[in-house]
Amino acid sequence: MDIRGLMALLLTMPLSLHAAPELNIGGLYDYLEGDRSTLLKRVRNGGDTTAFVRISVVELVYDADGSAREVATDGLALEQRGLIASPARLIVPAGGMQAVRLLYRGPRDQERYFRLRFVPVLPERGDGFAVDEKEARSYREHLQAGVNLLAGYGSLLFVRPQQARFDTRIRRQGGQLEVTNAGNASVVLDRFRQCHVAAQTCDAATKHHLLPGRSRQFSGHVEKEHRFDLHEGAERRDVVVEG
């Protein structure tokens, strides 16, 4: 079946009163290691109608104070854009899956960060989804009752330098924990929690990314210990810090 036949089938399928797509983009964080230039990300639709999804890419640039600002990449040359999502538009049938390939062709001398947004939209004629005006109007009319349920999702991509170097320094004193990333690639403190050993209880686990050259302090209590899984690229190790 060609693309026109598939579109005709998807757009004529019966929709419930509050039909709407329901996207699942998998992990909210992805990592492109220094020896790789492509990554495949799967987008699933658990809803009861077709999803027309636009994908946008912006670069995140972190200032000296740690705040991030978005830099639009549309219209820039490939070496300046760095990251391309292909295709930039997906048609995901109800209960189905499509994949987008993330291709990086920028410099690898330092780590870079990109935010991807996957946004379901109502198709319009000429917007790149290969839908004519009649098909687009039919879809919009059927979906009108559930249009407010259209929800987009975002993820972050960490592009590691070609020669990633990890150097995580951990220090605790008087219950206070300080973690410093002296390497050139981000590390992850996963399942981070503070535990009372005697009572065998722990706080709710959280997840933290520590960018290169940054330090972070965590409050604590001398009678408790900090526990987390330290991710340094492909390496994983359990860390327990007391004192």
Residue pairs with C-beta under 8 A, 6 or more apart in sequence:
1 9
3 130
4 130
6 91
7 91
7 130
7 131
7 135
8 135
10 50
10 91
10 93
11 50
11 131
11 135
11 138
11 139
12 138
13 49
13 50
13 94
15 48
15 49
15 142
15 143
16 48
17 145
17 146
18 145
18 146
18 149
19 47
19 48
19 49
19 142
19 143
19 145
19 146
20 47
20 48
20 49
20 143
20 146
20 147
20 149
20 150
21 45
21 47
21 49
21 50
21 51
21 53
21 92
21 94
21 120
21 150
22 45
22 46
22 47
22 51
23 43
23 44
23 45
23 46
23 47
23 51
23 53
23 92
23 118
23 120
23 151
23 152
23 153
24 43
24 44
24 45
24 46
25 41
25 42
25 43
25 44
25 118
25 153
25 155
26 41
26 42
26 43
26 44
26 155
27 155
28 154
28 155
28 156
29 155
29 156
29 158
29 188
29 209
30 39
30 41
30 102
30 155
30 156
30 157
30 158
31 157
31 158
31 160
31 233
32 39
32 102
32 104
32 157
32 158
32 159
32 160
33 160
33 164
33 233
33 234
34 108
34 160
34 161
34 162
34 163
34 164
35 162
37 103
37 104
37 105
38 101
38 102
38 103
38 104
39 101
39 102
39 157
40 99
40 100
40 101
40 102
41 99
41 100
41 101
41 102
41 116
41 155
42 97
42 98
42 99
43 53
43 90
43 92
43 97
43 98
43 99
43 100
43 118
44 92
44 96
44 97
45 51
45 92
45 93
45 94
45 95
45 96
45 97
46 95
47 94
48 94
49 94
49 142
49 143
50 91
50 92
50 93
50 94
50 139
51 90
51 91
51 92
51 93
51 94
51 120
52 89
52 90
52 91
52 120
52 121
52 122
52 123
52 129
52 131
52 139
53 89
53 90
53 91
53 92
53 98
53 118
53 119
53 120
53 121
54 88
54 89
54 118
54 119
54 121
55 85
55 87
55 88
55 89
55 90
55 100
55 116
55 117
55 118
55 119
56 88
56 116
56 117
56 119
57 73
57 81
57 83
57 84
57 85
57 114
57 115
57 116
58 70
58 71
58 72
58 73
58 114
58 115
59 70
59 71
59 73
59 82
59 83
59 112
59 113
59 114
59 115
60 68
60 69
60 70
60 71
60 113
60 114
60 115
60 156
61 68
61 69
61 70
61 71
61 113
62 68
62 113
62 211
63 69
66 214
68 113
70 115
73 80
73 81
73 82
73 83
78 84
78 105
78 106
79 105
79 106
79 107
80 106
81 106
82 104
82 105
82 106
82 107
82 112
82 114
82 159
83 102
83 103
83 104
83 106
83 114
83 157
83 159
84 102
84 103
84 104
84 105
85 100
85 101
85 102
85 103
85 116
86 100
86 101
86 103
87 100
88 128
89 127
89 128
89 129
90 98
90 100
91 98
91 129
92 98
102 116
102 157
104 159
106 112
106 159
108 159
108 160
108 161
108 162
109 161
109 162
110 161
110 184
110 212
111 158
111 159
111 160
111 161
111 184
111 185
111 186
111 211
111 212
112 159
113 156
113 157
113 158
113 159
114 156
114 157
114 159
115 154
115 155
115 156
115 157
116 154
116 155
116 156
116 157
117 152
117 153
117 154
118 152
118 153
118 154
118 155
119 152
120 150
120 151
120 152
121 127
121 150
122 136
122 139
122 140
122 143
122 147
122 150
123 129
123 131
123 135
123 136
123 139
123 140
124 131
124 136
125 131
125 132
125 133
125 136
131 139
158 185
158 186
158 209
160 185
160 186
160 233
161 184
161 185
163 184
164 183
164 184
164 185
164 233
165 183
165 184
165 185
166 183
166 185
166 187
166 232
166 233
166 235
167 181
167 182
167 183
168 179
168 180
168 181
168 182
168 183
168 187
168 210
168 230
168 232
169 179
169 180
169 181
169 182
170 177
170 178
170 179
170 180
170 239
170 241
171 177
171 178
171 180
172 178
172 220
172 226
172 241
172 242
172 243
173 243
174 222
175 219
175 220
175 221
175 222
175 223
175 224
176 217
176 218
176 219
176 220
177 217
177 218
177 220
177 226
177 241
178 215
178 216
178 217
178 218
179 189
179 210
179 215
179 216
179 218
180 214
180 215
181 187
181 210
181 211
181 212
181 213
181 214
181 215
182 213
183 212
183 232
184 212
185 212
185 232
185 233
186 209
186 210
186 211
186 212
187 209
187 210
187 230
187 231
187 232
188 207
188 208
188 209
188 210
188 229
188 230
188 231
189 207
189 208
189 209
189 210
189 228
189 229
189 230
189 231
190 207
190 228
190 229
190 230
190 231
191 205
191 207
191 227
191 228
191 229
192 205
192 206
192 207
192 208
192 218
192 226
192 227
192 228
193 202
193 203
193 204
193 205
193 206
193 226
193 227
193 228
194 202
194 203
194 218
194 220
194 221
194 224
194 225
194 226
194 227
195 201
195 202
195 203
195 224
195 225
195 226
195 227
196 202
196 223
196 224
197 224
197 225
198 223
202 227
208 216
210 216
218 226
220 226
222 243
225 240
225 241
225 242
226 239
226 240
226 241
226 242
227 238
227 239
227 240
227 241
228 238
228 239
229 236
229 237
229 238
229 239
230 236
230 237
230 238
230 239
